[in-house]
């Protein structure tokens, strides 16, 4: 056995590019899809881009791990262990891992992009089911890694003041992968469709190109798309419904958003607390806009996840306008980042409705003969008190009644503003009745003046 052969065996036992290349070749020869997908992941490649080096010193010898050189990677390719075009895929993948270890994220993505392009080209040429089925998991893994590489590259580019373009390039590349998996008569190729769609969703949301998501949704709804429930893993279906639900939130389609987000939330595995929390971020504001407040049981079960929404829910139930304003102001940055701030803002009208209902109940007790007539002046005073609740909550324990009175006086709810709010409630059928502008009175219907929000919406 030659010295080179001994080195090869050492690398094979201890990892490194040569060992990885042989395992890669073996997985291809045996058509072991799951194993190939693992080996084709950037994480696995990064673990095998190092080699052991002996360090001689007076105390003896020590072993350290060092990065291999590019020529060592290319040498593995030249040895002919890997069949074409997988030799090029492997080489570009390993070079990508090498640049990742060097923190050269732009180069890392560029090499990975070349590896994926080569894989897509080979995938496109496969037609027989037995030639396709074992490559599906690798396609899924590489499209995911491509997106993650692009995100890292763009983040680094922005940090150093360069233009971030890799994620957009990645989106174009993944669209090519999607076309290869969809524009075909080979059913097995279509098994990669939903995973690629989900990766594209993540890219388009990051790029704020939400209009492109609708093309993907239309494609999924085509009869040529594989049967959704029967053909794809639960994790991919959950991810798809989560992003379609988020898109519906931005389109103010709260019923559609509720349907998709509930699907995602209910089918998340029990241990996936982060994923369930992500669903609740959008499901809670959607359900509030549909007239449903989360139950105490749900608040108890997901205490940490629902904590930011406690005050919002309280304000909708009690009509405390100040509490709502306080909650929105305090969490504004978070809600804007998540894209739910405008959804929460719409709850001001529901909060006013609750306050109006409570005021009408007081009116009924004070003047039973005029139970369905509420003066705008009375409602204006109620609004001032409810709005001042915010100032009271922010105040210190030593705040006295004088300060509270000042807070009420400084909160402006004139009759015209209140009349406008009530008119909007009537227009949206959230309140039944009419406003007598001349008498400054709201005349409520004697039958079901405050219908359930869920029935109206």
Backbone torsions as a table, in degrees:
resi	resn	phi	psi	omega
1	UNK	NA	133.5	-177.8
2	UNK	-79.5	166.9	177.9
3	UNK	-60.3	-42.3	-179.3
4	UNK	-60.1	-40.9	-179.9
5	UNK	-64.0	-38.3	177.5
6	UNK	-63.2	-42.9	178.2
7	UNK	-59.9	-40.5	-178.9
8	UNK	-61.9	-43.7	-179.3
9	UNK	-64.5	-37.7	177.7
10	UNK	-61.4	-45.3	179.7
11	UNK	-63.5	-37.4	-179.3
12	UNK	-64.0	-38.8	-179.5
13	UNK	-76.3	-33.8	-172.9
14	UNK	-103.2	6.7	-176.2
15	UNK	88.3	-168.0	-177.7
16	UNK	107.0	170.4	-174.3
17	UNK	-61.3	-37.1	-178.4
18	UNK	-66.0	-45.2	177.2
19	UNK	-61.3	-43.3	-178.9
20	UNK	-64.2	-41.8	-179.8
21	UNK	-61.9	-41.7	-180.0
22	UNK	-66.3	-41.7	177.2
23	UNK	-64.7	-38.5	178.1
24	UNK	-60.2	-47.0	-179.2
25	UNK	-65.0	-39.3	180.0
26	UNK	-65.0	-41.8	179.1
27	UNK	-64.0	-38.2	177.8
28	UNK	-66.5	-46.2	-178.8
29	UNK	-62.1	-38.2	-179.7
30	UNK	-88.3	-1.4	-178.6
31	UNK	52.2	44.4	179.2
32	UNK	-94.6	92.5	-171.6
33	UNK	-60.7	-46.7	-177.8
34	UNK	-63.0	-41.5	179.6
35	UNK	-66.1	-42.1	179.6
36	UNK	-64.0	-39.6	179.3
37	UNK	-61.5	-40.5	178.0
38	UNK	-65.0	-45.1	-179.6
39	UNK	-67.1	-29.2	-178.6
40	UNK	-83.8	-4.5	178.1
41	UNK	-73.3	147.9	-178.2
42	UNK	-67.0	-31.5	178.1
43	UNK	-61.7	-45.8	-179.1
44	UNK	-66.9	-41.7	179.4
45	UNK	-62.4	-39.6	-179.3
46	UNK	-65.2	-31.0	178.7
47	UNK	-73.9	-19.0	-176.5
48	UNK	-110.9	16.6	-179.8
49	UNK	-99.6	9.6	178.2
50	UNK	-114.8	160.0	176.9
51	UNK	-138.3	160.3	179.4
52	UNK	-84.4	142.5	176.6
53	UNK	-131.4	133.7	178.4
54	UNK	-83.7	134.4	176.4
55	UNK	-114.7	120.2	-179.9
56	UNK	-95.3	131.9	176.1
57	UNK	-152.5	176.2	-173.6
58	UNK	-59.4	-34.7	-178.0
59	UNK	-77.5	-5.5	-179.0
60	UNK	131.0	-139.3	-179.2
61	UNK	-126.3	144.2	173.7
62	UNK	-129.7	156.5	179.6
63	UNK	-111.7	131.6	174.9
64	UNK	-127.7	155.8	177.7
65	UNK	-97.5	130.1	179.3
66	UNK	-129.3	154.2	177.8
67	UNK	-69.9	143.9	176.1
68	UNK	-76.7	166.2	176.2
69	UNK	-91.9	160.1	-179.6
70	UNK	-60.5	-39.0	-178.2
71	UNK	-64.9	-26.6	177.3
72	UNK	-70.3	-35.8	176.4
73	UNK	-66.2	-45.9	-178.5
74	UNK	-67.4	-29.4	176.9
75	UNK	-63.7	-39.5	177.1
76	UNK	-61.5	-38.7	179.1
77	UNK	-66.3	-42.4	-177.8
78	UNK	-65.8	-20.7	-178.0
79	UNK	-71.8	-11.7	174.2
80	UNK	77.6	21.9	178.8
81	UNK	-70.4	-30.2	-172.9
82	UNK	-105.0	137.7	177.5
83	UNK	-74.8	152.5	175.7
84	UNK	-74.4	145.8	-0.9
85	UNK	-91.4	12.8	-176.6
86	UNK	-68.0	-20.4	177.0
87	UNK	-64.3	-39.8	179.0
88	UNK	-72.0	-40.4	177.5
89	UNK	-57.4	-48.1	-178.5
90	UNK	-62.8	-45.2	-177.6
91	UNK	-60.8	-48.5	-179.5
92	UNK	-65.2	-34.6	178.8
93	UNK	-65.2	-44.1	-179.9
94	UNK	-68.6	-37.1	176.8
95	UNK	-66.4	-34.6	175.5
96	UNK	-63.1	-43.9	178.5
97	UNK	-63.3	-37.6	178.9
98	UNK	-62.2	-44.0	179.3
99	UNK	-69.4	-30.7	176.1
100	UNK	-63.6	-43.5	178.2
101	UNK	-64.4	-29.1	179.7
102	UNK	-86.2	-0.4	-177.4
103	UNK	64.5	26.5	174.5
104	UNK	-96.7	78.2	-167.5
105	UNK	-69.3	-32.6	178.2
106	UNK	-66.3	-44.4	178.3
107	UNK	-66.7	-36.3	177.9
108	UNK	-57.1	-48.0	179.4
109	UNK	-65.8	-42.7	-177.2
110	UNK	-58.8	-43.9	178.0
111	UNK	-66.0	-42.6	-179.4
112	UNK	-65.1	-35.7	177.9
113	UNK	-61.7	-40.5	177.7
114	UNK	-66.0	-40.3	178.4
115	UNK	-62.7	-44.3	-179.6
116	UNK	-66.8	-39.4	179.0
117	UNK	-59.9	-41.7	179.1
118	UNK	-66.3	-40.8	179.6
119	UNK	-66.4	-42.2	179.2
120	UNK	-61.1	-41.8	179.3
121	UNK	-60.2	-43.1	178.1
122	UNK	-68.0	-41.2	-179.5
123	UNK	-61.1	-40.0	-179.2
124	UNK	-62.6	-34.8	-177.1
125	UNK	-79.4	-8.8	-179.3
126	UNK	-85.9	132.4	-178.3
127	UNK	-124.2	-35.8	-177.9
128	UNK	-72.7	134.8	-177.8
129	UNK	-51.8	-41.7	-178.3
130	UNK	-69.4	-20.6	177.0
131	UNK	-85.1	-17.9	-174.7
132	UNK	-97.3	-45.2	-165.4
133	UNK	-56.9	-34.5	-177.1
134	UNK	-81.0	-6.7	178.6
135	UNK	-97.6	-7.2	-174.2
136	UNK	-61.1	-49.1	-177.1
137	UNK	-63.0	-34.3	178.0
138	UNK	-68.0	-39.9	176.2
139	UNK	-59.7	-44.7	180.0
140	UNK	-62.6	-45.0	-177.6
141	UNK	-65.9	-42.2	-176.7
142	UNK	-70.7	-35.0	177.2
143	UNK	-66.9	-37.8	177.5
144	UNK	-65.1	-48.0	-179.5
145	UNK	-63.1	-34.2	178.7
146	UNK	-62.3	-43.4	178.1
147	UNK	-63.4	-44.9	-179.0
148	UNK	-63.2	-39.5	176.9
149	UNK	-62.8	-43.9	-178.9
150	UNK	-63.6	-40.2	178.5
151	UNK	-62.6	-44.1	178.3
152	UNK	-63.6	-41.8	-178.8
153	UNK	-63.2	-44.5	-179.4
154	UNK	-67.8	-38.0	177.3
155	UNK	-61.7	-42.6	178.9
156	UNK	-68.0	-39.6	179.5
157	UNK	-60.7	-45.5	179.0
158	UNK	-63.8	-36.5	-178.8
159	UNK	-63.5	-36.6	-178.2
160	UNK	-96.1	8.4	175.6
161	UNK	82.7	19.7	178.1
162	UNK	-100.7	163.7	178.9
163	UNK	-74.4	131.6	-179.6
164	UNK	-91.1	112.8	-175.1
165	UNK	-128.3	-9.2	-171.8
166	UNK	-67.3	-37.9	-177.3
167	UNK	-66.2	-37.7	176.2
168	UNK	-64.7	-41.7	176.4
169	UNK	-62.4	-39.9	179.2
170	UNK	-62.2	-40.3	178.7
171	UNK	-59.9	-42.1	178.3
172	UNK	-64.5	-40.0	179.0
173	UNK	-65.6	-41.5	179.8
174	UNK	-69.8	-27.9	174.6
175	UNK	-65.9	-35.3	175.0
176	UNK	-63.8	-42.0	177.7
177	UNK	-62.4	-39.5	-180.0
178	UNK	-65.2	-42.3	179.4
179	UNK	-62.5	-38.3	178.4
180	UNK	-63.2	-33.9	-177.1
181	UNK	-87.7	-14.1	-176.2
182	UNK	-109.7	-38.2	-177.2
183	UNK	-87.9	67.9	-175.2
184	UNK	-155.9	156.5	175.1
185	UNK	-95.4	-4.3	179.6
186	UNK	-85.5	110.3	-175.6
187	UNK	-58.0	-40.5	-175.4
188	UNK	-58.9	-33.9	178.9
189	UNK	-62.6	-32.7	-176.0
190	UNK	-72.0	-9.0	178.5
191	UNK	-66.9	-16.8	179.2
192	UNK	-91.5	-7.0	-172.3
193	UNK	-56.4	-54.2	-171.2
194	UNK	-66.0	-37.1	177.6
195	UNK	-62.1	-42.5	179.8
196	UNK	-67.1	-40.1	176.6
197	UNK	-58.2	-44.4	-179.7
198	UNK	-63.5	-39.9	177.8
199	UNK	-65.6	-37.9	177.3
200	UNK	-66.7	-38.7	174.8
201	UNK	-54.8	-48.7	-177.5
202	UNK	-61.9	-37.8	178.4
203	UNK	-67.6	-46.9	-176.8
204	UNK	-67.0	-34.7	176.0
205	UNK	-67.5	-39.7	178.6
206	UNK	-65.6	-37.8	-179.3
207	UNK	-85.0	-3.6	-176.0
208	UNK	58.7	39.1	177.2
209	UNK	-110.9	58.6	-172.0
210	UNK	-66.1	-24.7	-179.8
211	UNK	-62.3	-26.5	179.5
212	UNK	-73.5	-22.2	179.1
213	UNK	-64.8	-32.6	-176.6
214	UNK	-65.7	-31.9	176.1
215	UNK	-63.8	-38.1	179.1
216	UNK	-68.2	-40.9	178.9
217	UNK	-63.0	-42.1	177.1
218	UNK	-61.0	-38.4	-180.0
219	UNK	-66.2	-40.9	179.5
220	UNK	-64.7	-31.6	-178.5
221	UNK	-82.7	-4.4	178.5
222	UNK	-69.3	149.8	179.0
223	UNK	-66.3	-19.6	179.9
224	UNK	-78.2	-14.4	177.3
225	UNK	-72.6	144.2	-179.5
226	UNK	-59.6	148.0	176.3
227	UNK	-50.9	122.0	-168.0
228	UNK	-61.8	-55.0	-172.5
229	UNK	-68.8	-32.5	-173.5
230	UNK	-89.1	-19.0	-166.2
231	UNK	-103.7	-17.4	-170.3
232	UNK	-124.8	154.1	178.5
233	UNK	-63.3	153.2	-179.0
234	UNK	-58.7	-39.3	-178.1
235	UNK	-60.8	-39.2	180.0
236	UNK	-71.8	-36.9	178.9
237	UNK	-67.6	-40.5	178.3
238	UNK	-62.5	-46.0	179.5
239	UNK	-61.3	-43.1	179.6
240	UNK	-60.3	-49.3	-178.6
241	UNK	-64.9	-34.0	178.2
242	UNK	-60.7	-47.4	-177.7
243	UNK	-73.9	-34.2	175.8
244	UNK	-66.4	-37.6	176.1
245	UNK	-63.3	-43.6	177.4
246	UNK	-61.8	-40.1	179.2
247	UNK	-64.3	-38.5	178.0
248	UNK	-64.7	-33.8	176.7
249	UNK	-60.6	-45.3	-179.6
250	UNK	-66.5	-25.4	179.3
251	UNK	-91.1	6.2	-177.8
252	UNK	61.0	22.3	175.8
253	UNK	-93.3	81.1	-171.3
254	UNK	-73.3	-31.1	177.0
255	UNK	-66.6	-45.3	177.5
256	UNK	-63.7	-41.4	179.0
257	UNK	-62.3	-42.4	179.2
258	UNK	-60.2	-44.2	-178.5
259	UNK	-62.1	-47.2	-177.1
260	UNK	-72.1	-41.5	-178.4
261	UNK	-70.3	-34.2	175.4
262	UNK	-64.4	-42.1	177.2
263	UNK	-56.7	-48.7	-177.9
264	UNK	-65.0	-44.2	-177.0
265	UNK	-65.3	-46.4	-175.1
266	UNK	-70.7	-24.8	-176.8
267	UNK	-101.8	1.8	172.3
268	UNK	-66.6	138.7	176.5
269	UNK	-58.4	150.6	-176.5
270	UNK	-56.3	-36.0	-177.4
271	UNK	-80.2	-6.6	-177.1
272	UNK	-87.0	66.5	-176.9
273	UNK	-64.2	-35.7	179.4
274	UNK	-65.0	-40.5	179.7
275	UNK	-69.1	-38.9	177.7
276	UNK	-65.1	-39.0	177.1
277	UNK	-62.5	-41.4	178.6
278	UNK	-61.0	-39.5	177.8
279	UNK	-65.2	-42.7	-177.5
280	UNK	-65.3	-28.2	178.8
281	UNK	-56.4	-32.2	-178.1
282	UNK	-106.0	-30.0	-178.0
283	UNK	-69.0	-38.2	-178.9
284	UNK	-62.3	-54.2	178.8
285	UNK	-61.9	-32.9	178.3
286	UNK	-64.9	-47.8	-178.3
287	UNK	-66.2	-35.4	176.3
288	UNK	-62.5	-40.1	178.4
289	UNK	-70.5	-20.6	176.2
290	UNK	-90.7	0.5	175.9
291	UNK	94.3	14.8	179.9
292	UNK	-115.5	130.1	177.2
293	UNK	-102.3	133.5	179.3
294	UNK	-53.4	141.1	-178.5
295	UNK	-72.7	161.8	176.6
296	UNK	-61.5	-34.6	179.7
297	UNK	-61.9	-42.3	179.5
298	UNK	-67.8	-40.0	178.4
299	UNK	-63.4	-36.2	179.5
300	UNK	-70.6	-42.0	-176.6
301	UNK	-69.4	-39.2	-178.1
302	UNK	-118.3	55.7	-173.4
303	UNK	-56.8	-50.8	-176.6
304	UNK	-68.3	-40.8	-177.7
305	UNK	-66.2	-36.3	-175.0
306	UNK	-95.1	-2.8	-178.4
307	UNK	-54.5	-42.0	-179.8
308	UNK	-64.1	-13.3	-174.2
309	UNK	-107.4	1.6	-176.9
310	UNK	-59.6	-50.1	-177.2
311	UNK	-67.2	-35.9	178.6
312	UNK	-62.9	-46.3	179.7
313	UNK	-63.6	-40.1	179.1
314	UNK	-61.5	-43.2	-177.6
315	UNK	-65.4	-38.2	179.6
316	UNK	-66.4	-37.6	-179.2
317	UNK	-74.6	-33.8	-172.2
318	UNK	-105.7	-15.8	-178.1
319	UNK	81.2	16.7	179.6
320	UNK	-80.4	94.6	-177.2
321	UNK	-60.8	-38.1	-178.6
322	UNK	-64.6	-38.1	179.0
323	UNK	-63.6	-40.3	178.6
324	UNK	-64.1	-46.5	-179.7
325	UNK	-61.6	-40.3	179.4
326	UNK	-63.5	-44.9	-178.6
327	UNK	-64.8	-42.2	-179.9
328	UNK	-66.6	-38.9	-179.4
329	UNK	-68.3	-43.0	-177.5
330	UNK	-67.8	-36.6	-176.3
331	UNK	-102.9	13.1	-172.8
332	UNK	-55.9	-49.6	-177.6
333	UNK	-57.9	-43.2	179.8
334	UNK	-65.7	-48.5	-177.5
335	UNK	-64.6	-36.5	177.1
336	UNK	-65.4	-44.2	179.4
337	UNK	-60.4	-37.9	-178.2
338	UNK	-84.7	-10.1	178.3
339	UNK	81.3	22.1	-178.2
340	UNK	-115.0	0.9	-175.0
341	UNK	-61.0	-45.4	-179.4
342	UNK	-65.4	-31.1	177.4
343	UNK	-66.2	-43.8	179.0
344	UNK	-67.7	-34.1	-179.8
345	UNK	-60.4	-32.0	-179.0
346	UNK	-67.5	-15.1	-179.7
347	UNK	-73.8	-11.2	177.6
348	UNK	-57.2	-38.4	-179.4
349	UNK	-67.1	-39.1	177.9
350	UNK	-67.2	-36.5	178.6
351	UNK	-64.6	-43.0	177.4
352	UNK	-63.1	-38.7	179.1
353	UNK	-61.4	-45.2	178.9
354	UNK	-60.7	-43.5	179.3
355	UNK	-64.1	-40.8	179.0
356	UNK	-62.3	-42.5	-179.4
357	UNK	-63.2	-42.9	-180.0
358	UNK	-67.5	-36.8	178.2
359	UNK	-65.6	-39.4	179.3
360	UNK	-65.3	-31.8	177.1
361	UNK	-68.2	-37.6	176.2
362	UNK	-65.9	-42.2	178.6
363	UNK	-59.3	-39.1	-179.4
364	UNK	-63.8	-37.2	179.2
365	UNK	-73.4	-37.3	-177.7
366	UNK	-74.2	-44.1	-177.6
367	UNK	-134.6	81.3	-177.8
368	UNK	-55.3	-33.9	-179.3
369	UNK	-70.9	-19.5	177.4
370	UNK	-121.3	42.6	-174.7
371	UNK	-62.1	-29.8	-176.6
372	UNK	-96.9	12.5	179.2
373	UNK	-119.5	114.2	-178.3
374	UNK	-115.4	121.4	179.1
375	UNK	-70.3	139.3	177.7
376	UNK	-61.7	-31.7	179.0
377	UNK	-63.4	-40.2	179.0
378	UNK	-65.1	-42.3	179.3
379	UNK	-68.2	-35.4	177.7
380	UNK	-61.8	-43.4	178.1
381	UNK	-63.9	-39.3	179.0
382	UNK	-63.2	-40.3	178.8
383	UNK	-63.9	-41.1	-179.9
384	UNK	-62.8	-43.4	-179.7
385	UNK	-66.1	-44.1	-178.7
386	UNK	-65.3	-37.9	179.8
387	UNK	-70.7	-33.2	-178.8
388	UNK	-72.6	-12.1	178.0
389	UNK	-56.6	-33.6	178.9
390	UNK	-61.1	-46.6	-179.8
391	UNK	-62.8	-36.0	-179.9
392	UNK	-66.9	-39.9	-178.9
393	UNK	-68.5	-34.0	179.8
394	UNK	-78.0	-21.4	-174.9
395	UNK	-70.1	158.1	178.1
396	UNK	-77.4	171.4	-178.9
397	UNK	-65.3	-18.1	-177.1
398	UNK	-90.9	3.1	179.8
399	UNK	-62.5	131.6	-177.8
400	UNK	-102.6	177.9	-176.7
401	UNK	-63.3	-30.2	179.8
402	UNK	-63.0	-44.5	178.5
403	UNK	-62.4	-38.0	-179.8
404	UNK	-65.9	-40.2	178.2
405	UNK	-63.9	-41.1	177.8
406	UNK	-62.5	-39.0	179.3
407	UNK	-61.7	-39.5	178.8
408	UNK	-65.5	-45.1	-177.8
409	UNK	-65.5	-30.3	-177.8
410	UNK	-82.8	-7.1	179.2
411	UNK	-92.8	115.4	-170.9
412	UNK	-91.2	111.9	172.0
413	UNK	-135.8	80.8	-179.2
414	UNK	-75.6	170.8	-174.0
415	UNK	-63.4	-37.9	-179.9
416	UNK	-63.9	-40.8	179.6
417	UNK	-65.3	-43.0	179.5
418	UNK	-66.1	-42.0	178.9
419	UNK	-60.8	-39.5	178.6
420	UNK	-62.6	-44.0	179.4
421	UNK	-63.6	-43.5	179.5
422	UNK	-64.8	-40.9	179.1
423	UNK	-61.1	-37.9	178.3
424	UNK	-66.3	-39.0	177.5
425	UNK	-62.4	-41.9	178.7
426	UNK	-67.4	-41.4	179.9
427	UNK	-61.2	-36.8	-179.1
428	UNK	-87.0	6.7	178.9
429	UNK	64.2	19.1	176.1
430	UNK	-80.6	-18.6	175.1
431	UNK	-137.1	138.5	177.6
432	UNK	-102.3	123.6	-179.7
433	UNK	156.2	-163.8	177.1
434	UNK	-149.8	161.7	-179.4
435	UNK	-104.6	126.5	173.2
436	UNK	-92.7	98.1	-175.6
437	UNK	-63.6	-36.2	-177.8
438	UNK	-64.1	-43.2	-177.2
439	UNK	-94.0	-4.4	-179.2
440	UNK	57.0	48.1	-177.6
441	UNK	-134.4	143.6	172.5
442	UNK	-101.1	122.4	179.0
443	UNK	-100.6	113.0	-175.7
444	UNK	-89.9	151.1	174.1
445	UNK	-64.8	143.0	-179.4
446	UNK	-79.0	-11.4	179.9
447	UNK	-120.6	116.8	174.8
448	UNK	51.1	58.7	-178.0
449	UNK	-67.0	-26.5	-179.8
450	UNK	-123.4	79.0	-179.2
451	UNK	-63.8	157.9	179.0
452	UNK	-60.6	133.3	-180.0
453	UNK	-58.7	-40.0	-178.7
454	UNK	-62.0	-32.2	178.4
455	UNK	-73.8	-36.1	-178.2
456	UNK	-74.0	-46.7	-177.1
457	UNK	-67.2	NA	NA
